[in-house]
Amino acid sequence: MNKTMLIMLSIALIGISGCKEETKKEEVKTENTEEAVQEEARQNQVTSKSISFKLDSKSGSTATGKAAFSERNGVVTFEAKLVGLTPGTHAIHIHEKADCSSDDGKSTGGHWNPTFAPHGKWGSEEGYHKGDIGNLEANDDGTASISLQTDEWCIGCGDPNKDIMGKAIIVHEAVDDFVTQPTGNAGGRISCGGIIE
């Protein structure tokens, strides 16, 4: 093999080697880009959960309705619509157990209060139960609705201080005065729905 041929062969091998290196660099660059895109997608991913259920009448009332919880990126929205209420203000709370089997709704236990706070108005600096939703106003036709958003609840997250699953919604016959311990003097339980799937 002559000298010229050897030089040309060396140049060709260097070129091939350089191409391989460039290909490897491109592959690594592509992998890194794909990983970055996937990580960004994971971080931006919207997480959402929801549960809806009906509210049945209790204590001889005609109050029924529907309630729903939805969670999106750590914020829970609660909405309820009721019919068959007496016109005026009625307390609505989350109670300890999703057991609406008793005629008077007392099978649900007391207000959901995992942090052992005093009963009070939602958001009060003096304290409130995690189940102290508040009051809703029934129109003259007996219909009422309520909506609330909070990051103090979750749906099925397993945190005993936040998880609403396995609890119940109770609508009371009277107004929550936000003062009387531990119930707000809200009277009988007239509608009940278990927060279960």
LINCORMO-V965949 format. One line per field, one symbol per residue. phi: phi as a letter, one per 40 degrees, with the letter a starting at -180 (. if undefined). psi: psi as a letter, one per 40 degrees, with the letter a starting at -180 (. if undefined). burial: 1 if it has 24 or more other ideal C-beta (glycine too) atoms within 12 Angstrom, else 0. A space follows every 50 residues. Layout:
phi->???
psi->???
burial->???
This chain:
phi->.cccccccccccccccccccccccccccccdcccccccccccccccbaaa abacbbcbfgcbcbibbabbbbfgbbbbbabbbgccdhcbcbbcbcbcbc cccbgcccgcdcaccfcccacdgccchaccccchbbbccccgcaaaaaba bcbabgcgcccbcccgbacbbbcbcccgbccbbgfcgccbaaaccbc
psi->hidddddddddddddddddddddddddddddddddddddddddehhhiii hiiihiiifeiehiaiiihihhfehhhhhihiieiiiahhihihidifgf dideeeeeaaihgeefiiiahheideiiieegdbiihhideeiiiihihi eeiihfeeheedheheaihhhidaiheedhheeefeaiheiihhgi.
burial->00000000000000000000000000000000000000000000000010 11111111101011111111100001111111111100111111111101 00001001111110001011010000011111111101000111010101 01111000000111111111111111010001110111111111100
